Amino acid sequence: MNVEVTPLPGIGTRQDFVTRSGRRIGVVTHRDGRFDLIVSGREDPDACAASIALTPEESGTLANLLGAPQLVAQLDKQHGGVGGIVTRQLPIITGSPFDGRPLGDTAMRTRTGVSVVAIVRANDVEPSPRPDFVLRGADVLIAVGTPEGVDAAADLLAKG
């Protein structure tokens, strides 16, 4: 995909791309750290059909929603021929028993046999996170294991 980056003097930048259907989707990154999700037509990128203001936390959550599935799809493709192994996104809900605690406190591998291969936070991916990586609400753990183990890991993160 071709992403166009347009400086917006006094405001920040606009990054957008044209979808297959001809809609232009993008993000305006304001100099003060705010973000706007924008939609416009192919012909006139300055004529917005829709604009949604997002806080930095909301934009991070949206990035997780969009980024984590792509990572899971890549991992699924890589171990697609191996039976009995699944990859799943496991969210850390704000207020979860592990919100604000290190990954090692979950003892996930020992308790469920599941490995956390990455953590998606806002716009960043932490590959092969260490046990001292502190989890936060809205993080998405990318977990690999048996279907039963991944189900148990989801329960573990939700209930402690």
Residue pairs with C-beta under 8 A, 6 or more apart in sequence:
1 17
2 17
2 18
3 15
3 16
3 17
4 14
4 15
4 16
4 17
4 26
4 45
5 13
5 14
5 15
6 13
6 14
6 15
6 16
6 45
7 13
8 14
8 28
10 31
11 28
11 30
11 31
12 28
12 29
12 30
12 31
13 28
13 29
14 26
14 27
14 28
14 29
14 38
14 45
15 26
15 27
15 29
16 24
16 25
16 26
16 27
16 38
16 40
16 45
17 24
17 25
17 26
18 24
18 42
19 25
22 41
22 42
23 39
23 40
23 41
23 42
24 38
24 39
24 40
24 41
24 42
24 45
25 37
25 38
25 39
26 37
26 38
26 40
26 45
27 35
27 36
27 37
27 38
27 59
28 35
28 36
28 38
28 51
29 35
30 36
33 56
34 53
34 54
34 55
34 56
35 53
35 54
35 55
35 56
35 58
35 59
36 51
36 52
36 53
36 54
37 51
37 52
37 54
37 59
37 62
38 48
38 50
38 51
38 52
39 48
39 49
39 50
39 51
40 46
40 47
40 48
40 49
41 47
41 49
54 62
56 122
57 138
59 122
59 123
60 121
60 122
60 123
60 138
61 122
61 138
63 120
63 122
63 123
64 91
64 120
64 121
64 122
64 138
64 139
64 140
67 120
67 123
67 125
68 89
68 120
68 140
68 142
69 89
71 118
71 120
71 125
71 142
72 87
72 88
72 89
72 142
75 87
75 117
75 142
75 144
76 86
76 87
79 85
79 87
79 144
84 146
84 147
85 144
85 145
85 146
86 144
86 145
86 146
86 147
86 150
87 117
87 142
87 143
87 144
88 142
88 143
88 150
88 154
89 120
89 140
89 141
89 142
89 143
90 140
90 141
90 142
90 143
90 150
90 153
90 154
90 157
91 138
91 139
91 140
91 141
91 157
92 98
92 99
92 135
92 136
92 137
92 138
92 139
92 140
92 141
92 157
93 99
93 137
93 158
94 137
94 138
95 137
96 135
96 137
96 157
96 158
97 157
97 159
97 160
98 105
98 106
98 135
98 157
98 160
99 135
99 136
99 137
100 134
100 135
100 136
101 134
101 135
102 131
102 132
102 133
102 134
102 135
103 116
103 119
103 129
103 130
103 131
103 132
103 133
103 134
103 135
104 130
104 131
104 132
106 135
106 156
106 157
108 114
108 115
108 116
108 143
108 153
108 156
109 115
109 116
111 152
111 156
112 145
112 149
112 150
112 152
112 153
112 156
113 145
113 146
113 149
114 143
114 144
114 145
114 146
114 149
114 150
114 152
114 153
115 143
115 144
115 145
116 129
116 141
116 142
116 143
117 127
117 128
117 142
117 143
117 144
118 125
118 126
118 127
118 128
118 129
118 141
118 142
119 125
119 126
119 129
119 133
119 135
119 139
119 140
119 141
119 142
120 126
120 139
120 140
120 142
121 136
121 138
121 139
121 140
122 138
126 133
135 141
141 157
143 150
143 153
144 150
145 153
